Each structure stands twice: as structure tokens, then as C-alpha cells.
Amino acid sequence: DTGVSQNPRHKITKRGQNVTFRCDPISEHNRLYWYRQTLGQGPEFLTYFQNEAQLEKSRLLSDRFSAERPKGSFSTLEIQRTEQGDSAMYLCASSLDPYRTPAYGYTFGSGTRLTVV
Amino acid sequence: SQQGEEDPQALSIQEGENATMNCSYKTSINNLQWYRQNSGRGLVHLILIRSNEREKHSGRLRVTLDTSKKSSSLLITASRAADTASYFCATDAGRPASKLTFGTGTRLQVTL
């Protein structure tokens, strides 16, 4: 494993189109998080998975957003009917269960930058 | 929503000088973490300090935590041009999600 991998790095889409992003976490990490970051701001929590179970979703995650983590491995984040306000950097992070191992922080991917035109 | 604020928003220093960034937060925490972000890239974990710790060191980094004031500071000693980046503090409220709530960040510019 060389870290958390996110694809694509950049995505430009027209308003109203659907987009899907992929995140491949560090293989032994059972926790996976999605964050969104707009220009000049810190990342904001969207959702997280413990293995394949999605355990919490932020109010930021409208009905147009859906995330999956089949078999507890990679994860996808889909945005349907994109809007210009969805333009942001979407960051994925993974970690071990912080309550079974000494907490050491997340490992983030490089992000997917989405531009909705 | 952002957990708190970082101060200053931007900092410009010369190579070799020390850089100090401050972070304030609003709610109880399990731990506080600092991350670095180079322009347009993901975040890199720098250091984690637990709520029962007051100070921690890692290489040229020194972090302090004052839970009574709900504040933390990050000191980078002997800064280098490669330290140029945005620095974010993030609080972890603990169970169950252990999700992070980030501050607004400090943009550090280190010039030669």
C-alpha cells in the first residue's frame, strides 16, 4: 500500500449530470471517511464507514449524494443532478479503529476536485 | 460547520524563523490533531495530542493544548521553505465516529 488513492483527480461536469468518485483506502484500515473542502475553508465531514457499514451522514449530504463501501474495501461517492454549489474538493481518508489502536490520525488521499459548469 | 478558528489566517516569515499558529475550538474533545496541506493536495497528519496531555513534540514541531481555554498552538521551529503550506487543527470528539472537525486554517509562507 502506498496510501489512500482517489480517482479521478479532477472532474469537470455540466450542471445536472451525475458524477462518481472512487476512494481506495489503506487495505488494513477499517474506517473510511469522506470530507468536502471548499476554497479557503477547512474540510467538512460528510460521512464515514466502519467496514462496509455507513454509520453516520452529515446534514451536508443531501439526497443527491450517496456513498457506498461494498465489502469494506474501496468506496464510491456519487452525486446526482450536480449543481454549481457542489463544486469543491472531495477528500477521502482512512484509519484503523481509533478505539482498538493508539490514535494516530487519518491518512488522506489527494482528493478529487469537482468543477460544475 | 467549522469547529473553531485559527489565528493568524496568514503568516509570512523568513527561513530559519519560528512559526506559531493558534487554534481555538468550541466543544469537548478526545484529542486534537494538526494537519498540513500543500496547495491543491490532500492533508498530511503532523501530530496528535490527547485531551489529557498538555504538550507534545515531534521533530521541529511542538504542540500545546489548554483544554480549560479550549485552545491549542503549533510551533514550527527553524522553518524551511518546504514548510510553506496551509496548516489546520482538527478536533476529535471521540465515540462513536471519531470524526474530525477542522478549523479554518493558517496559510504559512516561508521565504528564503
Interface residues (C-beta under 8 A of the other chain):
Chain A: V4 Q6 R31 Y33 Y35 G40 Q41 G42 P43 E44 F45 Y48 L55 E56 M89 L91 A93 S95 P98 Y99 A103 Y104 G105 Y106 T107 F108 G109 S110 G111 R113
Chain B: S1 Q2 N30 N31 Q33 Y35 G40 R41 G42 L43 V44 H45 L48 R50 F88 A90 D92 R95 P96 A97 S98 K99 L100 T101 F102 G103 T104 G105
